[in-house]
């Protein structure tokens, strides 16, 4: 994806990132892509305050991918001890399945290696087996560890079912 350009997000990007993340995961528009969580969760996926905090945090990088000057994807990298936590990987629904997410992951892995961190960790909603399989095809493995879903905290969405939890995936670099 040579036409993609990666850069760190800035405050001017905040409303665009919030809209992009929401469009990739929530609501009817997210159904244009395959990463939708619309059958699992309603409500927000992120908000301007969270995105601003991630941009300002010393231990995280919020990367954006642009094509022809337009924001088409983003991903979060946070340092957690000797590992990097990767999250909020989002691509505009109508552009999914074009290699943008793969290119973002490749960029992430290069940055994590440059920081001399030996592994990447992420969490994926367990009820998303197709997404877990996508990451496994890219070298991530299910650790067997789980994390609870933050029920009752509307900042993470409004669950449509009572059995949500996260699987922990990791990749050694």
N, CA, C and O of each residue as an XYZ file, in Angstrom:
692
protein
N       0.845     -1.181      0.000
C       0.000      0.000      0.000
C       0.890      1.244      0.000
O       0.897      2.017      0.958
N       1.620      1.418     -1.061
C       2.575      2.520     -1.118
C       1.893      3.883     -1.085
O       2.533      4.876     -0.741
N       0.614      3.954     -1.434
C      -0.061      5.245     -1.407
C      -0.468      5.669     -0.003
O      -0.922      6.796      0.194
N      -0.312      4.783      0.971
C      -0.641      5.131      2.351
C       0.502      5.915      2.983
O       1.677      5.649      2.729
N       0.135      6.872      3.800
C       1.097      7.654      4.572
C       0.707      7.524      6.039
O      -0.464      7.677      6.387
N       1.673      7.245      6.892
C       1.425      7.094      8.324
C       2.033      8.276      9.066
O       3.112      8.761      8.723
N       1.319      8.726     10.086
C       1.834      9.806     10.925
C       1.154      9.720     12.283
O       0.130      9.056     12.442
N       1.745     10.408     13.260
C       1.125     10.492     14.576
C      -0.081     11.424     14.509
O      -0.055     12.453     13.835
N      -1.112     11.049     15.205
C      -2.312     11.881     15.263
C      -2.030     13.144     16.059
O      -1.158     13.161     16.928
N      -2.769     14.196     15.758
C      -2.707     15.432     16.520
C      -4.129     15.851     16.890
O      -5.098     15.213     16.477
N      -4.244     16.905     17.654
C      -5.567     17.317     18.152
C      -6.543     17.679     17.034
O      -7.753     17.523     17.201
N      -6.048     18.148     15.926
C      -6.942     18.463     14.805
C      -7.597     17.202     14.239
O      -8.638     17.277     13.586
N      -6.986     16.052     14.490
C      -7.522     14.785     13.993
C      -8.630     14.212     14.870
O      -9.341     13.304     14.439
N      -8.792     14.719     16.085
C      -9.688     14.090     17.071
C     -11.085     13.829     16.529
O     -11.539     12.688     16.609
N     -11.798     14.813     15.980
C     -13.162     14.504     15.521
C     -13.184     13.483     14.386
O     -14.125     12.697     14.276
N     -12.166     13.492     13.552
C     -12.099     12.543     12.430
C     -11.835     11.122     12.932
O     -12.396     10.160     12.407
N     -10.977     10.992     13.950
C     -10.689      9.674     14.524
C     -11.924      9.121     15.226
O     -12.262      7.950     15.058
N     -12.592      9.951     16.005
C     -13.811      9.504     16.696
C     -14.832      9.014     15.672
O     -15.426      7.949     15.847
N     -15.036      9.777     14.620
C     -16.005      9.391     13.589
C     -15.569      8.112     12.876
O     -16.393      7.236     12.613
N     -14.287      8.005     12.565
C     -13.785      6.811     11.880
C     -13.958      5.569     12.739
O     -14.445      4.547     12.256
N     -13.569      5.644     13.996
C     -13.665      4.484     14.885
C     -15.126      4.077     15.058
O     -15.458      2.892     15.005
N     -15.992      5.061     15.263
C     -17.408      4.740     15.411
C     -17.947      4.091     14.130
O     -18.695      3.114     14.195
N     -17.574      4.625     12.988
C     -18.088      4.083     11.722
C     -17.593      2.668     11.462
O     -18.272      1.888     10.795
N     -16.418      2.330     11.980
C     -15.862      0.994     11.756
C     -16.469     -0.054     12.670
O     -16.498     -1.234     12.319
N     -16.957      0.354     13.838
C     -17.390     -0.623     14.833
C     -18.868     -0.553     15.208
O     -19.444     -1.579     15.568
N     -19.495      0.605     15.139
C     -20.846      0.768     15.678
C     -21.792      1.343     14.643
O     -21.377      2.010     13.695
N     -23.062      1.072     14.843
C     -24.105      1.653     14.014
C     -24.234      0.982     12.661
O     -23.438      0.118     12.295
N     -25.251      1.397     11.931
C     -25.547      0.769     10.640
C     -24.431      0.953      9.615
O     -24.179      0.054      8.812
N     -23.756      2.110      9.631
C     -22.680      2.334      8.660
C     -21.569      1.301      8.812
O     -20.933      0.925      7.827
N     -21.333      0.844     10.031
C     -20.269     -0.146     10.262
C     -20.561     -1.459      9.538
O     -19.643     -2.237      9.278
N     -21.812     -1.710      9.216
C     -22.182     -2.953      8.529
C     -21.679     -2.999      7.085
O     -21.736     -4.048      6.443
N     -21.187     -1.866      6.569
C     -20.575     -1.862      5.235
C     -19.254     -2.623      5.233
O     -18.817     -3.108      4.189
N     -18.624     -2.728      6.384
C     -17.371     -3.457      6.530
C     -17.602     -4.734      7.314
O     -18.732     -5.054      7.683
N     -16.527     -5.458      7.567
C     -16.666     -6.726      8.278
C     -16.236     -6.630      9.733
O     -16.315     -7.624     10.456
N     -15.780     -5.454     10.189
C     -15.321     -5.317     11.575
C     -16.418     -4.835     12.511
O     -16.141     -4.523     13.669
N     -17.630     -4.769     12.048
C     -18.724     -4.238     12.859
C     -18.912     -5.004     14.167
O     -18.762     -6.224     14.223
N     -19.240     -4.260     15.203
C     -19.651     -4.826     16.486
C     -21.117     -4.493     16.739
O     -21.610     -4.641     17.857
N     -21.810     -4.045     15.697
C     -23.179     -3.541     15.838
C     -24.145     -4.581     16.392
O     -25.141     -4.210     17.013
N     -23.887     -5.857     16.191
C     -24.762     -6.890     16.753
C     -24.435     -7.177     18.215
O     -25.218     -7.820     18.914
N     -23.286     -6.705     18.674
C     -22.850     -6.959     20.045
C     -23.014     -5.752     20.961
O     -23.307     -5.897     22.147
N     -22.821     -4.560     20.400
C     -22.783     -3.341     21.215
C     -23.456     -2.175     20.508
O     -23.344     -2.017     19.293
N     -24.143     -1.378     21.277
C     -24.641     -0.084     20.818
C     -23.802      0.983     21.515
O     -22.869      0.672     22.257
N     -24.150      2.242     21.266
C     -23.458      3.319     21.956
C     -22.119      3.642     21.324
O     -21.844      3.268     20.183
N     -21.302      4.335     22.076
C     -20.026      4.815     21.545
C     -18.927      3.763     21.626
O     -18.998      2.830     22.425
N     -17.927      3.927     20.800
C     -16.716      3.099     20.859
C     -15.577      3.901     21.468
O     -14.699      3.348     22.130
N     -15.600      5.212     21.240
C     -14.634      6.134     21.846
C     -15.271      7.509     21.864
O     -16.368      7.699     21.338
N     -14.590      8.463     22.464
C     -15.090      9.840     22.492
C     -13.907     10.798     22.385
O     -12.757     10.383     22.527
N     -14.182     12.073     22.135
C     -13.084     13.028     21.962
C     -12.132     13.085     23.148
O     -10.924     13.237     22.961
N     -12.652     12.966     24.361
C     -11.795     13.040     25.542
C     -10.795     11.885     25.580
O      -9.622     12.085     25.895
N     -11.259     10.678     25.258
C     -10.347      9.527     25.244
C      -9.282      9.692     24.164
O      -8.100      9.445     24.407
N      -9.698     10.108     22.980
C      -8.736     10.260     21.879
C      -7.712     11.343     22.210
O      -6.521     11.161     21.957
N      -8.155     12.458     22.769
C      -7.210     13.508     23.182
C      -6.228     12.986     24.221
O      -5.032     13.268     24.141
N      -6.720     12.228     25.194
C      -5.842     11.674     26.228
C      -4.817     10.726     25.621
O      -3.659     10.718     26.039
N      -5.226      9.932     24.648
C      -4.289      9.006     23.996
C      -3.230      9.762     23.205
O      -2.063      9.370     23.192
N      -3.631     10.837     22.550
C      -2.672     11.654     21.791
C      -1.661     12.292     22.733
O      -0.478     12.384     22.406
N      -2.123     12.735     23.905
C      -1.259     13.440     24.857
C      -0.408     12.516     25.723
O       0.586     12.960     26.297
N      -0.777     11.241     25.829
C      -0.081     10.320     26.740
C       1.348     10.074     26.277
O       1.608      9.855     25.094
N       2.267     10.116     27.236
C       3.681      9.905     26.930
C       3.981      8.471     26.519
O       4.947      8.226     25.797
N       3.164      7.520     26.969
C       3.455      6.106     26.703
C       2.620      5.523     25.567
O       2.526      4.303     25.432
N       2.013      6.382     24.752
C       1.230      5.853     23.637
C       1.440      6.674     22.377
O       1.837      7.838     22.417
N       1.161      6.027     21.266
C       1.168      6.674     19.954
C      -0.147      6.317     19.285
O      -0.515      5.145     19.215
N      -0.842      7.308     18.800
C      -2.031      7.069     18.012
C      -1.661      7.400     16.575
O      -1.477      8.562     16.211
N      -1.556      6.350     15.768
C      -1.151      6.520     14.374
C      -2.376      6.648     13.492
O      -3.405      6.016     13.732
N      -2.249      7.477     12.467
C      -3.288      7.551     11.451
C      -2.673      7.164     10.112
O      -1.492      7.391      9.851
N      -3.510      6.577      9.284
C      -3.138      6.272      7.908
C      -3.942      7.194      7.012
O      -5.156      7.325      7.162
N      -3.256      7.825      6.085
C      -3.907      8.725      5.139
C      -3.641      8.241      3.725
O      -2.582      7.691      3.422
N      -4.618      8.457      2.880
C      -4.452      8.200      1.453
C      -5.009      9.420      0.744
O      -6.165      9.790      0.949
N      -4.199     10.039     -0.080
C      -4.579     11.259     -0.796
C      -5.060     12.331      0.178
O      -6.012     13.056     -0.111
N      -4.398     12.430      1.337
C      -4.714     13.446      2.324
C      -5.953     13.171      3.150
O      -6.352     14.011      3.957
N      -6.569     12.016      2.969
C      -7.790     11.671      3.700
C      -7.502     10.580      4.715
O      -6.837      9.591      4.405
N      -8.006     10.763      5.934
C      -7.823      9.770      6.992
C      -8.621      8.513      6.641
O      -9.838      8.573      6.466
N      -7.926      7.371      6.540
C      -8.597      6.115      6.166
C      -8.473      5.043      7.241
O      -9.180      4.036      7.188
N      -7.584      5.240      8.221
C      -7.417      4.257      9.279
C      -6.636      4.821     10.440
O      -6.009      5.874     10.332
N      -6.680      4.114     11.551
C      -5.887      4.498     12.720
C      -5.643      3.281     13.602
O      -6.328      2.264     13.490
N      -4.657      3.408     14.477
C      -4.329      2.347     15.418
C      -3.591      2.961     16.603
O      -2.852      3.935     16.463
N      -3.811      2.369     17.767
C      -3.167      2.806     19.000
C      -2.057      1.842     19.369
O      -2.223      0.625     19.286
N      -0.912      2.400     19.781
C       0.190      1.619     20.343
C       0.483      2.208     21.719
O       0.801      3.391     21.833
N       0.378      1.390     22.762
C       0.696      1.839     24.117
C       1.767      0.938     24.697
O       1.689     -0.287     24.597
N       2.755      1.547     25.295
C       3.809      0.764     25.956
C       3.287      0.281     27.301
O       2.767      1.066     28.095
N       3.430     -1.027     27.551
C       3.030     -1.620     28.820
C       4.149     -2.556     29.264
O       4.164     -3.742     28.934
N       5.080     -1.989     30.018
C       6.229     -2.776     30.465
C       7.098     -3.153     29.287
O       7.552     -2.287     28.540
N       7.334     -4.456     29.116
C       8.203     -4.927     28.031
C       7.417     -5.274     26.775
O       7.953     -5.899     25.860
N       6.153     -4.875     26.725
C       5.302     -5.176     25.577
C       4.624     -3.906     25.085
O       4.594     -2.880     25.765
N       4.089     -4.015     23.895
C       3.258     -2.947     23.355
C       1.833     -3.471     23.299
O       1.591     -4.596     22.861
N       0.902     -2.658     23.740
C      -0.510     -2.992     23.604
C      -1.013     -2.281     22.355
O      -0.788     -1.084     22.181
N      -1.687     -3.015     21.496
C      -2.231     -2.456     20.264
C      -3.749     -2.527     20.337
O      -4.319     -3.561     20.685
N      -4.386     -1.432     20.009
C      -5.842     -1.386     20.038
C      -6.378     -0.334     19.099
O      -5.622      0.361     18.421
N      -7.683     -0.227     19.067
C      -8.391      0.773     18.286
C      -7.995      0.752     16.805
O      -7.998      1.788     16.139
N      -7.655     -0.435     16.299
C      -7.359     -0.562     14.870
C      -8.672     -0.401     14.114
O      -9.599     -1.191     14.291
N      -8.745      0.614     13.283
C      -9.981      0.901     12.560
C      -9.661      1.368     11.150
O      -8.700      2.101     10.917
N     -10.495      0.923     10.216
C     -10.407      1.325      8.816
C     -11.821      1.694      8.374
O     -12.788      1.035      8.755
N     -11.933      2.734      7.581
C     -13.258      3.126      7.085
C     -13.944      1.899      6.473
O     -13.335      1.194      5.669
N     -15.188      1.640      6.838
C     -15.873      0.410      6.410
C     -15.861      0.183      4.901
O     -15.663     -0.947      4.455
N     -16.065      1.215      4.119
C     -16.120      1.043      2.666
C     -14.741      0.767      2.056
O     -14.645      0.440      0.873
N     -13.672      0.898      2.856
C     -12.314      0.644      2.366
C     -11.709     -0.619      2.972
O     -10.551     -0.939      2.707
N     -12.478     -1.332      3.777
C     -11.958     -2.559      4.390
C     -11.726     -3.618      3.317
O     -12.320     -3.579      2.240
N     -10.848     -4.561      3.642
C     -10.464     -5.654      2.735
C      -9.625     -5.146      1.561
O      -9.595     -5.773      0.503
N      -8.943     -4.010      1.746
C      -8.039     -3.483      0.719
C      -6.589     -3.468      1.198
O      -5.719     -2.922      0.520
N      -6.325     -4.065      2.361
C      -4.960     -4.136      2.869
C      -4.548     -3.002      3.782
O      -3.397     -2.962      4.215
N      -5.441     -2.082      4.090
C      -5.089     -0.939      4.935
C      -4.781     -1.392      6.356
O      -3.789     -0.954      6.938
N      -5.610     -2.258      6.922
C      -5.360     -2.747      8.286
C      -4.065     -3.543      8.343
O      -3.301     -3.416      9.300
N      -3.814     -4.356      7.335
C      -2.554     -5.120      7.274
C      -1.364     -4.165      7.252
O      -0.368     -4.390      7.940
N      -1.472     -3.095      6.458
C      -0.389     -2.111      6.379
C      -0.213     -1.386      7.714
O       0.916     -1.124      8.128
N      -1.307     -1.063      8.385
C      -1.212     -0.440      9.705
C      -0.505     -1.369     10.688
O       0.364     -0.929     11.440
N      -0.872     -2.654     10.688
C      -0.211     -3.621     11.587
C       1.275     -3.731     11.277
O       2.094     -3.807     12.193
N       1.626     -3.739     10.011
C       3.040     -3.804      9.626
C       3.794     -2.571     10.149
O       4.911     -2.682     10.654
N       3.171     -1.411     10.022
C       3.779     -0.177     10.544
C       3.935     -0.260     12.061
O       4.974      0.121     12.600
N       2.918     -0.752     12.742
C       2.968     -0.917     14.198
C       4.128     -1.823     14.583
O       4.922     -1.485     15.461
N       4.227     -2.971     13.927
C       5.276     -3.931     14.277
C       6.661     -3.336     14.076
O       7.561     -3.598     14.874
N       6.850     -2.544     13.033
C       8.131     -1.875     12.827
C       8.443     -0.878     13.930
O       9.582     -0.793     14.388
N       7.453     -0.132     14.353
C       7.651      0.847     15.433
C       7.916      0.151     16.767
O       8.738      0.614     17.559
N       7.228     -0.947     17.013
C       7.433     -1.696     18.258
C       8.848     -2.273     18.282
O       9.516     -2.206     19.314
N       9.312     -2.829     17.185
C      10.688     -3.334     17.112
C      11.704     -2.216     17.322
O      12.712     -2.412     18.000
N      11.443     -1.047     16.745
C      12.352      0.091     16.903
C      12.443      0.530     18.364
O      13.466      1.069     18.788
N      11.390      0.304     19.125
C      11.382      0.625     20.555
C      12.012     -0.488     21.388
O      12.075     -0.393     22.614
N      12.475     -1.533     20.725
C      13.102     -2.684     21.374
C      12.155     -3.417     22.327
O      12.554     -3.900     23.386
N      10.913     -3.480     21.921
C       9.935     -4.257     22.672
C       9.776     -5.599     21.959
O       9.735     -5.650     20.730
N       9.687     -6.670     22.722
C       9.723     -7.997     22.133
C       8.392     -8.608     21.757
O       8.351     -9.647     21.098
N       7.284     -7.969     22.172
C       6.002     -8.574     21.827
C       4.899     -7.529     21.805
O       5.016     -6.438     22.364
N       3.835     -7.913     21.139
C       2.628     -7.093     21.052
C       1.502     -7.877     21.690
O       1.384     -9.087     21.496
N       0.678     -7.182     22.450
C      -0.505     -7.786     23.057
C      -1.730     -6.979     22.639
O      -1.652     -5.767     22.443
N      -2.837     -7.657     22.507
C      -4.100     -6.985     22.207
C      -5.239     -7.792     22.789
O      -5.079     -8.967     23.122
N      -6.394     -7.153     22.909
C      -7.590     -7.858     23.336
C      -8.634     -7.729     22.233
O      -8.769     -6.686     21.592
N      -9.367     -8.818     22.032
C     -10.421     -8.862     21.022
C     -11.646     -9.480     21.683
O     -11.534    -10.458     22.422
N     -12.805     -8.910     21.416
C     -14.036     -9.482     21.966
C     -14.132    -10.937     21.525
O     -14.055    -11.238     20.334
N     -14.299    -11.826     22.478
C     -14.298    -13.268     22.205
C     -15.388    -13.673     21.220
O     -15.231    -14.659     20.500
N     -16.462    -12.947     21.179
C     -17.568    -13.259     20.295
C     -17.324    -12.766     18.865
O     -18.262    -12.667     18.074
N     -16.069    -12.460     18.535
C     -15.656    -12.044     17.190
C     -14.665    -13.055     16.617
O     -13.521    -12.691     16.346
N     -15.066    -14.309     16.425
C     -14.114    -15.331     15.963
C     -13.485    -15.017     14.606
O     -12.340    -15.401     14.364
N     -14.198    -14.336     13.725
C     -13.632    -13.995     12.420
C     -12.501    -12.982     12.562
O     -11.537    -13.021     11.797
N     -12.609    -12.076     13.530
C     -11.549    -11.100     13.758
C     -10.346    -11.763     14.428
O      -9.201    -11.482     14.071
N     -10.602    -12.635     15.389
C      -9.506    -13.393     16.013
C      -8.766    -14.198     14.953
O      -7.536    -14.232     14.952
N      -9.496    -14.843     14.057
C      -8.868    -15.629     12.985
C      -8.034    -14.739     12.065
O      -6.970    -15.154     11.606
N      -8.506    -13.521     11.790
C      -7.754    -12.585     10.946
C      -6.401    -12.271     11.592
O      -5.371    -12.279     10.918
N      -6.410    -11.995     12.894
C      -5.155    -11.720     13.593
C      -4.266    -12.961     13.645
O      -3.047    -12.851     13.510
N      -4.847    -14.113     13.835
C      -4.045    -15.351     13.859
C      -3.350    -15.572     12.520
O      -2.217    -16.052     12.491
N      -3.996    -15.235     11.427
C      -3.348    -15.365     10.108
C      -2.181    -14.398      9.965
O      -1.351    -14.567      9.072
N      -2.102    -13.406     10.814
C      -0.998    -12.447     10.796
C       0.013    -12.712     11.893
O       0.835    -11.850     12.204
N      -0.040    -13.893     12.480
C       0.981    -14.307     13.432
C       0.653    -14.095     14.893
O       1.482    -14.397     15.751
N      -0.521    -13.587     15.206
C      -0.919    -13.412     16.596
C      -1.506    -14.727     17.095
O      -2.132    -15.466     16.335
N      -1.298    -15.009     18.369
C      -1.821    -16.264     18.917
C      -2.692    -15.963     20.125
O      -2.446    -15.027     20.885
N      -3.705    -16.778     20.273
C      -4.591    -16.671     21.423
C      -3.834    -17.231     22.619
O      -3.416    -18.389     22.599
N      -3.655    -16.431     23.654
C      -2.877    -16.848     24.829
C      -3.674    -17.744     25.769
O      -3.107    -18.371     26.664
N      -4.991    -17.803     25.565
C      -5.851    -18.523     26.504
C      -6.292    -17.660     27.669
O      -7.151    -18.063     28.454
N      -5.711    -16.478     27.789
C      -6.100    -15.547     28.844
C      -7.330    -14.757     28.414
O      -7.545    -14.519     27.226
N      -8.122    -14.362     29.380
C      -9.298    -13.553     29.093
C      -9.317    -12.337     30.010
O      -8.652    -12.302     31.045
N     -10.089    -11.355     29.604
C     -10.313    -10.162     30.413
C     -11.804     -9.859     30.388
O     -12.463    -10.091     29.374
N     -12.339     -9.352     31.472
C     -13.778     -9.068     31.505
C     -14.135     -7.858     30.643
O     -13.323     -6.953     30.453
N     -15.346     -7.860     30.134
C     -15.861     -6.683     29.441
C     -16.298     -5.675     30.512
O     -16.857     -6.078     31.532
N     -16.060     -4.386     30.306
C     -16.405     -3.389     31.329
C     -17.897     -3.037     31.339
O     -18.293     -1.917     31.015
N     -18.704     -4.021     31.720
C     -20.152     -3.774     31.837
C     -20.391     -2.623     32.802
O     -19.704     -2.495     33.816
N     -21.368     -1.790     32.478
C     -21.725     -0.676     33.343
C     -20.971      0.603     33.040
O     -21.308      1.653     33.587
N     -19.953      0.548     32.176
C     -19.198      1.742     31.807
C     -19.567      2.094     30.366
O     -19.023      1.523     29.421
N     -20.484      3.027     30.210
C     -21.012      3.367     28.897
C     -19.970      3.940     27.949
O     -20.219      4.038     26.748
N     -18.800      4.321     28.469
C     -17.730      4.802     27.581
C     -17.285      3.718     26.610
O     -16.726      4.025     25.558
N     -17.526      2.454     26.949
C     -17.117      1.335     26.107
C     -18.271      0.744     25.317
O     -18.105     -0.270     24.639
N     -19.434      1.365     25.399
C     -20.581      0.902     24.654
C     -21.646      0.302     25.540
O     -21.459      0.111     26.741
N     -22.760      0.013     24.915
C     -23.916     -0.566     25.594
C     -24.094     -1.996     25.092
O     -24.574     -2.206     23.978
N     -23.715     -2.971     25.897
C     -23.779     -4.366     25.453
C     -25.196     -4.796     25.105
O     -26.162     -4.435     25.777
N     -25.288     -5.571     24.042
C     -26.568     -6.125     23.615
C     -26.749     -7.558     24.095
O     -27.774     -8.187     23.831
N     -25.738     -8.074     24.807
C     -25.809     -9.426     25.344
C     -24.972     -9.506     26.620
O     -24.071     -8.692     26.821
N     -25.265    -10.485     27.485
C     -24.640    -10.515     28.815
C     -23.339    -11.315     28.910
O     -22.778    -11.433     30.000
N     -22.852    -11.860     27.811
C     -21.728    -12.797     27.893
C     -20.441    -12.302     27.238
O     -19.572    -13.111     26.913
N     -20.298    -11.000     27.038
C     -19.102    -10.471     26.368
C     -17.877    -10.545     27.276
O     -17.963    -10.304     28.480
N     -16.744    -10.881     26.678
C     -15.453    -10.817     27.354
C     -14.387    -10.734     26.274
O     -14.682    -10.905     25.091
N     -13.165    -10.474     26.673
C     -12.056    -10.320     25.734
C     -11.134    -11.527     25.774
O     -10.917    -12.113     26.835
N     -10.591    -11.901     24.619
C      -9.505    -12.867     24.502
C      -8.220    -12.040     24.380
O      -8.218    -10.991     23.736
N      -7.145    -12.501     24.985
C      -5.853    -11.831     24.894
C      -5.035    -12.518     23.807
O      -4.775    -13.719     23.877
N      -4.636    -11.749     22.810
C      -3.786    -12.247     21.729
C      -2.411    -11.611     21.872
O      -2.278    -10.510     22.406
N      -1.385    -12.317     21.387
C      -0.047    -11.728     21.406
C       0.768    -12.244     20.240
O       0.480    -13.286     19.651
N       1.797    -11.475     19.933
C       2.736    -11.838     18.874
C       4.134    -11.499     19.365
O       4.406    -10.367     19.767
N       5.007    -12.478     19.330
C       6.416    -12.227     19.637
C       7.087    -11.666     18.391
O       6.856    -12.137     17.277
N       7.916    -10.657     18.597
C       8.621    -10.041     17.461
C      10.081    -10.403     17.461
O      10.824     -9.973     16.579
